[in-house]
Amino acid sequence: MARALQLAALAEGRTSPNPLVGAVVLDAGGQLVGEGFHARAGGPHAEVGALAQAGERARGGTLIVTLEPCCHHGRTPPCCEAVIAAGIARVVLAMADPHPLVAGGGIARLRAAGLEVIEGVMEAEARRRNHAFLHRVATGRPLGILKWAMSLDGRTALPNGVSQWISGPKARGWVHRLRARCDAVIVGGGTLRADDPLLTSRGQRTPEPLRVVLSRSLDLPTQARLWNGAAPSLLAHGPDIPAERTDLLVRLAQQGIDIAALPACEPAALMEELARRGCNRVLWECGPALAAAALRQDCVHAVAAVVAPRLLGGQPARTPLGNLGHTSLAETRLWPLAQVGMIGDDLLCWALPSAGAFP
């Protein structure tokens, strides 16, 4: 099972809306004869790949898989039928699939066909591996990570607004790797206007994560790196479109930018839209006002703060968060540090609001 979990991890960031799944096949004598993992949504499932590699040697053997085999027709046929047809005698799995289309149906189908099924092997590790998928299935929203880089005195920009680059090159490389693990990267219109970000993983993931702009005013530039086609982009807005901005929407749509009209121009509505689009994990790289709104609406489930050894100073200098509405410290929420380490000269702090799987 440990090997199957290793295989599952090879596709991190590329399987959404599906989970990460790895599988191995042992022949009747216990020898490893097949391995597989789910590499991308729409591609072969892990069980099918492992069984194909094993061939006839799978007959009478054991399938070890990190998630309950599916029992429904989706983009691919049911894995249960492939397992049964291969002559597997025993299936060992880490966890049941909570998706409503499976939810124990795969286990029941295998047992009905006479296969021995063993459940719960390394289940905690498997649940950690698929924490984002499990969160989306349970809540209808992706798991959200809020990331910022700030100075030692808590500033994200100089008083004149200059912010590039607070952190060092190794920390920026870490951000690219973090984006590669996410299905979407979100900014607001203010960040787009001020920074003209690219928001890609710099080739560490194919396809690149969806680049998302959430804007109420639609006061956005017609020329920006997010509109350049280097990665898919989505512009999300609320129900009230300023009359002077309708031409912008038409122009961007003609350039291939996806447009989403939300019932409200709020983080919660955006998260529900991204869940419908199959996003399991998203990254908030936004300014302080949008970051605060995302926190208030329970759209952030982990915070990753990069702290650079610089002092920026200045009373009006920007900080990572806008007003959360607290009037006493008793109202504030504890975000215990889950991990602290160095990336080059910068300090990286991961904080989670409660005990749980690392994002």
C-alpha positions as CSV (number, residue, x, y, z in Angstrom):
1,M,0.0,0.0,0.0
2,A,2.9,2.4,0.7
3,R,4.0,1.8,-2.9
4,A,0.5,2.5,-4.2
5,L,0.4,5.8,-2.3
6,Q,3.8,6.7,-3.8
7,L,2.4,6.1,-7.2
8,A,-0.7,8.1,-6.5
9,A,1.4,11.1,-5.6
10,L,3.0,11.2,-9.0
11,A,-0.1,12.9,-10.5
12,E,-0.6,15.5,-7.8
13,G,-2.3,18.6,-9.3
14,R,-3.3,16.9,-12.5
15,T,-6.3,14.6,-11.7
16,S,-9.0,17.1,-10.6
17,P,-11.9,16.6,-10.3
18,N,-10.8,13.1,-9.6
19,P,-8.8,11.9,-6.6
20,L,-5.2,10.7,-6.6
21,V,-5.1,6.9,-6.9
22,G,-2.3,4.4,-7.1
23,A,-2.5,0.6,-7.5
24,V,-0.2,-2.4,-7.6
25,V,-1.0,-6.0,-8.6
26,L,0.6,-9.1,-6.9
27,D,0.4,-12.5,-8.6
28,A,-0.9,-15.6,-6.8
29,G,2.6,-16.1,-5.3
30,G,2.8,-12.6,-4.0
31,Q,5.2,-11.2,-6.6
32,L,4.8,-7.7,-7.9
33,V,3.6,-7.9,-11.5
34,G,1.8,-4.6,-12.2
35,E,1.7,-0.9,-11.2
36,G,-0.4,2.0,-12.2
37,F,-1.7,5.4,-11.2
38,H,-4.4,7.8,-12.4
39,A,-2.3,10.3,-14.3
40,R,-5.1,12.8,-15.4
41,A,-8.8,13.2,-15.5
42,G,-10.3,11.3,-18.4
43,G,-7.3,9.0,-18.6
44,P,-7.1,5.4,-17.5
45,H,-7.7,4.7,-13.8
46,A,-4.9,3.3,-11.7
47,E,-6.4,-0.2,-11.5
48,V,-6.7,-0.5,-15.2
49,G,-3.1,0.5,-15.8
50,A,-1.8,-1.9,-13.2
51,L,-3.9,-4.8,-14.5
52,A,-2.9,-4.1,-18.1
53,Q,0.8,-4.3,-17.0
54,A,0.1,-7.5,-15.1
55,G,-1.8,-9.2,-17.9
56,E,-2.6,-12.9,-17.2
57,R,-0.3,-12.9,-14.2
58,A,-3.1,-11.0,-12.3
59,R,-5.4,-14.1,-12.3
60,G,-5.8,-15.4,-8.8
61,G,-3.7,-12.5,-7.5
62,T,-4.2,-9.4,-5.3
63,L,-5.0,-5.8,-6.3
64,I,-3.8,-3.2,-3.8
65,V,-5.3,0.2,-4.4
66,T,-5.5,3.4,-2.5
67,L,-9.2,4.1,-3.2
68,E,-12.3,2.0,-3.7
69,P,-12.6,1.0,-7.4
70,C,-15.4,2.8,-9.2
71,C,-18.6,1.1,-10.2
72,H,-20.2,3.6,-12.6
73,H,-19.7,4.7,-16.2
74,G,-18.0,8.1,-16.3
75,R,-15.4,9.2,-18.8
76,T,-14.0,5.6,-18.4
77,P,-15.8,2.3,-17.8
78,P,-16.2,1.0,-14.2
79,C,-13.0,-0.3,-12.7
80,C,-14.8,-3.0,-10.8
81,E,-15.7,-4.8,-14.0
82,A,-12.1,-4.7,-15.1
83,V,-10.9,-6.1,-11.8
84,I,-13.4,-8.9,-11.9
85,A,-12.6,-9.7,-15.6
86,A,-8.9,-9.9,-14.8
87,G,-9.5,-12.8,-12.3
88,I,-8.3,-11.0,-9.3
89,A,-9.0,-13.0,-6.1
90,R,-8.5,-10.3,-3.4
91,V,-8.7,-6.5,-3.3
92,V,-6.9,-4.6,-0.6
93,L,-7.9,-0.9,-0.4
94,A,-7.0,2.0,1.8
95,M,-10.4,3.8,1.9
96,A,-13.9,3.9,0.5
97,D,-14.7,6.5,-2.1
98,P,-17.1,9.1,-0.6
99,H,-18.3,10.3,-4.0
100,P,-22.1,9.7,-4.3
101,L,-21.7,7.8,-7.5
102,V,-19.5,5.2,-5.7
103,A,-19.9,5.4,-1.9
104,G,-19.4,1.7,-1.2
105,G,-21.0,0.5,-4.4
106,G,-17.6,-0.7,-5.7
107,I,-16.9,-2.7,-2.6
108,A,-20.3,-4.3,-2.8
109,R,-19.9,-5.2,-6.5
110,L,-16.6,-6.9,-5.8
111,R,-17.9,-8.9,-2.9
112,A,-21.0,-9.9,-4.9
113,A,-18.6,-11.3,-7.5
114,G,-16.9,-13.5,-4.9
115,L,-13.7,-11.4,-4.4
116,E,-12.3,-11.0,-0.9
117,V,-12.1,-7.3,0.0
118,I,-9.9,-5.9,2.8
119,E,-10.5,-2.3,3.8
120,G,-8.8,0.4,5.8
121,V,-5.1,-0.4,5.1
122,M,-3.1,2.8,5.7
123,E,-6.4,4.7,5.5
124,A,-5.1,7.8,7.4
125,E,-2.3,8.2,4.9
126,A,-4.7,7.8,2.0
127,R,-7.1,10.4,3.4
128,R,-4.2,12.8,3.8
129,R,-3.1,12.3,0.2
130,N,-6.7,13.1,-1.0
131,H,-7.5,15.7,1.6
132,A,-8.5,18.3,-1.1
133,F,-10.7,15.9,-3.0
134,L,-12.4,14.8,0.2
135,H,-13.0,18.4,1.2
136,R,-14.7,19.2,-2.1
137,V,-17.0,16.2,-2.0
138,A,-18.0,16.9,1.6
139,T,-18.5,20.7,1.4
140,G,-19.1,21.5,-2.3
141,R,-16.1,23.9,-2.3
142,P,-12.4,23.4,-3.1
143,L,-9.9,23.5,-0.3
144,G,-8.4,27.0,-0.2
145,I,-4.8,28.0,0.6
146,L,-4.1,31.7,1.2
147,K,-0.4,32.6,0.4
148,W,1.4,35.8,1.0
149,A,5.0,37.1,1.2
150,M,5.7,39.8,3.7
151,S,8.6,41.6,5.3
152,L,9.8,41.0,8.9
153,D,7.7,44.0,10.0
154,G,4.5,42.5,8.3
155,R,4.4,44.6,5.1
156,T,3.6,43.3,1.7
157,A,4.7,46.4,-0.2
158,L,6.5,49.7,0.3
159,P,4.5,52.8,1.1
160,N,4.7,53.7,-2.6
161,G,3.1,50.3,-3.5
162,V,6.3,48.6,-4.8
163,S,6.3,44.9,-3.9
164,Q,8.6,43.0,-6.2
165,W,10.5,41.2,-5.0
166,I,10.1,40.9,-1.2
167,S,11.1,37.2,-1.1
168,G,14.1,35.6,-2.6
169,P,14.4,33.4,-5.7
170,K,14.2,30.1,-3.8
171,A,10.9,31.2,-2.2
172,R,9.5,32.3,-5.6
173,G,10.4,28.9,-7.0
174,W,8.5,27.3,-4.1
175,V,5.5,29.4,-5.1
176,H,5.7,28.0,-8.6
177,R,5.7,24.5,-7.2
178,L,2.7,25.3,-4.9
179,R,0.8,26.6,-7.9
180,A,1.5,23.3,-9.7
181,R,-0.3,21.5,-6.9
182,C,-3.4,23.7,-7.3
183,D,-6.2,23.7,-9.8
184,A,-6.7,27.5,-9.8
185,V,-4.9,30.6,-8.6
186,I,-7.1,33.5,-7.6
187,V,-6.5,37.3,-7.5
188,G,-8.7,40.3,-7.4
189,G,-8.9,43.2,-9.8
190,G,-6.6,45.4,-7.6
191,T,-3.7,42.8,-7.8
192,L,-4.2,42.6,-11.6
193,R,-4.0,46.4,-12.0
194,A,-1.1,46.8,-9.6
195,D,1.2,43.8,-10.4
196,D,0.1,42.4,-13.8
197,P,0.9,38.9,-12.5
198,L,1.5,35.9,-14.7
199,L,0.3,33.3,-12.1
200,T,1.7,30.2,-13.8
201,S,3.7,27.4,-12.4
202,R,6.4,28.2,-14.9
203,G,6.0,24.9,-16.7
204,Q,6.0,22.7,-13.6
205,R,2.4,21.6,-14.4
206,T,0.7,20.7,-17.7
207,P,-1.9,22.0,-18.1
208,E,-1.2,25.1,-16.1
209,P,-3.6,25.9,-13.3
210,L,-6.6,28.1,-14.1
211,R,-5.9,31.8,-13.5
212,V,-8.9,33.5,-11.9
213,V,-9.7,37.2,-11.5
214,L,-12.6,38.1,-9.2
215,S,-13.8,41.6,-10.0
216,R,-16.8,43.6,-8.9
217,S,-16.1,46.8,-10.8
218,L,-14.6,45.2,-13.9
219,D,-12.2,48.1,-13.9
220,L,-9.5,46.0,-15.6
221,P,-6.8,46.6,-18.2
222,T,-7.5,45.3,-21.7
223,Q,-3.8,44.3,-22.0
224,A,-2.5,42.1,-19.2
225,R,-0.4,38.9,-18.9
226,L,-3.4,37.0,-17.6
227,W,-5.0,37.6,-21.0
228,N,-2.0,36.3,-23.0
229,G,-3.0,32.7,-23.5
230,A,-0.1,31.2,-21.6
231,A,-2.6,29.4,-19.4
232,P,-6.4,29.2,-19.2
233,S,-8.0,32.3,-17.5
234,L,-11.3,33.0,-16.0
235,L,-12.9,36.4,-15.2
236,A,-15.6,36.1,-12.5
237,H,-17.9,39.0,-11.7
238,G,-21.2,39.6,-10.0
239,P,-24.7,40.2,-11.3
240,D,-24.3,44.0,-11.7
241,I,-22.2,44.8,-14.7
242,P,-21.2,48.5,-15.1
243,A,-22.5,49.7,-18.4
244,E,-19.1,51.0,-19.4
245,R,-17.5,47.6,-18.9
246,T,-19.7,45.4,-21.2
247,D,-17.3,46.0,-24.1
248,L,-14.5,44.7,-22.0
249,L,-16.3,41.4,-21.4
250,V,-17.0,41.0,-25.1
251,R,-13.4,41.7,-26.0
252,L,-12.0,39.3,-23.5
253,A,-14.4,36.6,-24.4
254,Q,-13.3,37.0,-28.0
255,Q,-9.7,36.5,-26.8
256,G,-10.6,33.2,-25.3
257,I,-11.0,34.3,-21.7
258,D,-13.7,32.4,-19.9
259,I,-16.3,34.6,-18.3
260,A,-18.4,33.5,-15.2
261,A,-21.3,35.5,-14.0
262,L,-21.7,34.7,-10.3
263,P,-24.9,35.2,-8.2
264,A,-22.8,37.5,-6.0
265,C,-19.3,38.8,-6.4
266,E,-18.0,37.1,-3.3
267,P,-15.4,34.5,-2.5
268,A,-18.0,31.9,-1.4
269,A,-19.8,32.1,-4.7
270,L,-16.5,31.8,-6.6
271,M,-15.5,28.7,-4.6
272,E,-18.8,27.1,-5.5
273,E,-18.3,27.9,-9.2
274,L,-14.8,26.5,-9.1
275,A,-16.0,23.3,-7.4
276,R,-18.5,22.9,-10.3
277,R,-15.6,23.3,-12.6
278,G,-13.8,20.4,-10.9
279,C,-11.3,22.2,-8.8
280,N,-10.2,20.3,-5.7
281,R,-7.5,22.8,-4.4
282,V,-7.2,26.5,-5.1
283,L,-4.6,29.1,-4.2
284,W,-5.5,32.7,-3.1
285,E,-2.7,35.1,-4.1
286,C,-4.8,38.2,-3.7
287,G,-4.7,41.5,-2.0
288,P,-5.7,42.3,1.6
289,A,-9.4,43.1,1.0
290,L,-10.1,40.0,-0.9
291,A,-8.0,37.9,1.4
292,A,-10.0,39.1,4.4
293,A,-13.3,38.4,2.6
294,A,-12.1,34.9,1.8
295,L,-11.3,34.3,5.4
296,R,-14.6,35.7,6.6
297,Q,-16.5,33.5,4.3
298,D,-14.6,30.3,5.3
299,C,-12.9,30.0,1.9
300,V,-9.4,29.6,3.4
301,H,-8.3,26.3,5.1
302,A,-4.6,26.9,5.3
303,V,-2.3,29.9,5.3
304,A,1.2,29.8,3.9
305,A,3.2,32.9,4.9
306,V,6.7,33.6,3.5
307,V,8.5,36.0,5.8
308,A,11.5,37.8,4.2
309,P,14.4,39.2,6.4
310,R,13.6,42.8,5.3
311,L,12.2,45.9,7.1
312,L,10.0,47.9,4.8
313,G,8.4,50.4,7.3
314,G,5.9,53.1,6.7
315,Q,2.5,53.6,8.3
316,P,0.5,53.4,5.1
317,A,2.4,50.4,3.8
318,R,0.1,47.5,2.8
319,T,-0.3,44.4,5.0
320,P,-1.5,40.9,4.1
321,L,-5.0,41.3,5.4
322,G,-7.8,43.8,5.4
323,N,-10.2,44.3,8.3
324,L,-11.7,41.0,9.6
325,G,-14.2,42.9,11.7
326,H,-12.8,41.9,15.1
327,T,-13.2,44.3,18.0
328,S,-11.4,42.2,20.7
329,L,-8.7,39.6,20.7
330,A,-11.2,37.1,22.1
331,E,-13.0,37.2,18.8
332,T,-9.9,36.2,16.8
333,R,-9.3,32.7,15.6
334,L,-6.2,30.7,16.4
335,W,-4.2,29.4,13.4
336,P,-1.6,27.0,15.0
337,L,1.6,26.6,13.1
338,A,1.7,23.2,11.4
339,Q,5.1,23.6,9.8
340,V,8.0,26.1,9.9
341,G,11.1,26.0,7.8
342,M,13.6,28.0,5.7
343,I,13.5,28.5,1.9
344,G,16.8,30.2,1.1
345,D,16.9,33.3,3.3
346,D,13.2,33.4,3.8
347,L,11.0,31.8,6.5
348,L,8.0,29.7,5.5
349,C,5.2,29.2,8.0
350,W,2.2,27.0,7.3
351,A,-0.8,27.6,9.6
352,L,-4.0,25.5,9.9
353,P,-7.1,26.6,11.8
354,S,-7.6,23.2,13.3
355,A,-5.9,19.8,13.4
356,G,-6.3,18.0,10.2
357,A,-4.6,16.9,7.0
358,F,-1.9,19.1,5.6
359,P,-3.1,20.8,2.4
